[in-house]
Amino acid sequence: MERALLRFDGVKRYYLARGYALSVGLGPFVLGLLGFTPAPPSFPIAENLLHIGIGSLFVAGAASLNKPNELQGFLFGMGILLVLATVLTVAARWPTLGLSLPLVWVNCLMVGVGSLLMATFAGTAEHLRA
């Protein structure tokens, strides 16, 4: 009986991680597409392409990775990549710009930390074994 509860809990955690990856992918993708419009939320082209690229990676990862360990590794890797890129970019620009952060780096940091937390707490494949 307890094993069945663990299995359901593992499946639920996997779908939670997959839903997180899809929502995090669609958000920046739509934000990047909106940035190309002449309306007020317009951003520079590089930021739009970064949002579209990150969104596409997360959506592709969520759609193609069907094993919990693969999805967990993907989320952890993307989280590390985004957090390191943000920290290194802010550290390199610190002497000239100070602490002012553009919206794109705040988004990258939030998505990176969220991905690391989701990969850490999403569970492992042992929950799904019969």
Sequence and secondary structure as in RCSB ss.txt:
>XXXX:A:sequence
MERALLRFDGVKRYYLARGYALSVGLGPFVLGLLGFTPAPPSFPIAENLLHIGIGSLFVAGAASLNKPNELQGFL
FGMGILLVLATVLTVAARWPTLGLSLPLVWVNCLMVGVGSLLMATFAGTAEHLRA
>XXXX:A:secstr
 HHHHHHHHHHHHHHHHHHHHHHHHHHHHHHHHHHTSSSTT   HHHHHHHHHHHHHHHHHHHH  SHHHHHHHH
HHHHHHHHHHHHHHHHHHHHHHTT   HHHHHHHHHHHHHHHHHHHS  GGGG  
